[in-house]
Amino acid sequence: MKSEITFEDWEKVNLIVGEVIEVSDGKIKINVGGEVLSEKKIDVKKGEKIVVGLFNGNLVFPLVDGSAIVPEKDIELGSRVG
């Protein structure tokens, strides 16, 4: 499994809003209409809604300046991000 995707790959990524439901020891559990575990360590807080991507069955995190993208609070959990 590759840890990073290329710029060209991003057009194939399904970006959706997920809610962080647990952060412990570098593992992040995110609710995106189901539960997904990730080993990726990013700076997020429990309850925060962030943009996540699904690519080839793997969870990916689009980052801006090393931080997760936090959408407006009125965006529904599981909504597709365009």
GUPA-478187 format. One record per residue (C-alpha): residue in one letter; residue number from 1; x, z, y. Coordinates in Angstrom, 2 decimals. Example, Ala and Ser with C-alpha at 12.3 -4.5 7.8 and 13.67 -1.06 7.14 Angstrom:
<logus>
+---------+-----+---------+---------+---------+
! residuo ! num !    east !      up !   north !
+---------+-----+---------+---------+---------+
!       A !   1 !   12.30 !    7.80 !   -4.50 !
!       S !   2 !   13.67 !    7.14 !   -1.06 !
+---------+-----+---------+---------+---------+
</logus>
This chain:
<logus>
+---------+-----+---------+---------+---------+
! residuo ! num !    east !      up !   north !
+---------+-----+---------+---------+---------+
!       M !   1 !    0.00 !    0.00 !    0.00 !
!       K !   2 !    1.49 !   -0.98 !    3.32 !
!       S !   3 !    1.46 !    1.69 !    6.00 !
!       E !   4 !    0.98 !   -0.65 !    8.95 !
!       I !   5 !   -0.90 !   -3.88 !    9.44 !
!       T !   6 !    0.15 !   -6.88 !   11.49 !
!       F !   7 !   -1.47 !   -7.94 !   14.74 !
!       E !   8 !   -3.04 !  -10.91 !   12.95 !
!       D !   9 !   -4.62 !   -8.59 !   10.37 !
!       W !  10 !   -6.60 !   -6.67 !   13.00 !
!       E !  11 !   -9.18 !   -9.46 !   13.29 !
!       K !  12 !  -10.07 !   -8.76 !    9.63 !
!       V !  13 !  -10.46 !   -5.00 !   10.11 !
!       N !  14 !  -13.97 !   -3.55 !   10.11 !
!       L !  15 !  -13.83 !   -1.03 !   12.99 !
!       I !  16 !  -16.42 !    1.75 !   12.88 !
!       V !  17 !  -16.96 !    5.18 !   14.42 !
!       G !  18 !  -16.14 !    8.12 !   12.16 !
!       E !  19 !  -16.40 !   11.87 !   12.73 !
!       V !  20 !  -13.47 !   14.11 !   11.83 !
!       I !  21 !  -14.89 !   16.79 !    9.53 !
!       E !  22 !  -11.66 !   18.45 !    8.40 !
!       V !  23 !   -8.01 !   18.57 !    9.47 !
!       S !  24 !   -5.53 !   20.48 !    7.32 !
!       D !  25 !   -1.91 !   20.00 !    6.30 !
!       G !  26 !   -1.83 !   16.44 !    7.63 !
!       K !  27 !   -4.88 !   15.37 !    5.61 !
!       I !  28 !   -7.87 !   14.22 !    7.59 !
!       K !  29 !  -11.37 !   13.99 !    6.13 !
!       I !  30 !  -13.57 !   11.59 !    8.09 !
!       N !  31 !  -17.32 !   10.96 !    7.73 !
!       V !  32 !  -18.09 !    7.26 !    8.16 !
!       G !  33 !  -21.39 !    7.30 !    6.34 !
!       G !  34 !  -19.50 !    8.69 !    3.34 !
!       E !  35 !  -16.31 !   10.71 !    3.09 !
!       V !  36 !  -12.86 !    9.17 !    3.29 !
!       L !  37 !   -9.55 !   11.00 !    2.88 !
!       S !  38 !   -6.39 !    9.92 !    4.62 !
!       E !  39 !   -2.82 !   11.13 !    4.44 !
!       K !  40 !   -2.11 !    9.72 !    7.91 !
!       K !  41 !   -1.24 !   12.43 !   10.40 !
!       I !  42 !   -2.75 !   11.78 !   13.82 !
!       D !  43 !   -3.65 !   14.19 !   16.60 !
!       V !  44 !   -7.40 !   14.75 !   16.22 !
!       K !  45 !   -9.72 !   17.74 !   16.25 !
!       K !  46 !  -12.55 !   18.68 !   13.92 !
!       G !  47 !  -15.88 !   17.32 !   15.21 !
!       E !  48 !  -14.23 !   14.58 !   17.26 !
!       K !  49 !  -15.58 !   11.04 !   16.85 !
!       I !  50 !  -12.85 !    8.40 !   16.64 !
!       V !  51 !  -12.60 !    4.70 !   15.88 !
!       V !  52 !  -11.33 !    4.00 !   12.37 !
!       G !  53 !  -10.89 !    0.78 !   10.45 !
!       L !  54 !  -11.37 !   -0.31 !    6.88 !
!       F !  55 !   -8.90 !   -2.96 !    5.68 !
!       N !  56 !   -8.46 !   -4.03 !    2.05 !
!       G !  57 !  -10.05 !   -0.77 !    0.91 !
!       N !  58 !   -7.69 !    1.36 !    3.01 !
!       L !  59 !   -8.43 !    3.50 !    6.02 !
!       V !  60 !   -6.47 !    2.48 !    9.13 !
!       F !  61 !   -6.32 !    4.03 !   12.57 !
!       P !  62 !   -6.11 !    1.86 !   15.68 !
!       L !  63 !   -3.97 !    3.87 !   18.11 !
!       V !  64 !   -3.36 !    3.52 !   21.83 !
!       D !  65 !   -0.12 !    5.14 !   23.00 !
!       G !  66 !   -0.03 !    7.08 !   19.71 !
!       S !  67 !   -3.53 !    8.55 !   20.11 !
!       A !  68 !   -6.80 !    7.80 !   18.32 !
!       I !  69 !   -9.44 !    5.82 !   20.20 !
!       V !  70 !  -12.32 !    8.13 !   21.18 !
!       P !  71 !  -15.55 !    6.23 !   21.93 !
!       E !  72 !  -18.28 !    7.31 !   24.34 !
!       K !  73 !  -20.25 !   10.26 !   22.98 !
!       D !  74 !  -23.52 !    8.29 !   22.72 !
!       I !  75 !  -22.16 !    5.86 !   20.10 !
!       E !  76 !  -23.76 !    6.58 !   16.72 !
!       L !  77 !  -21.69 !    7.71 !   13.76 !
!       G !  78 !  -21.01 !    4.72 !   11.49 !
!       S !  79 !  -21.63 !    2.18 !   14.28 !
!       R !  80 !  -19.55 !   -0.98 !   14.19 !
!       V !  81 !  -17.14 !   -1.27 !   17.11 !
!       G !  82 !  -16.69 !   -4.70 !   18.70 !
+---------+-----+---------+---------+---------+
</logus>
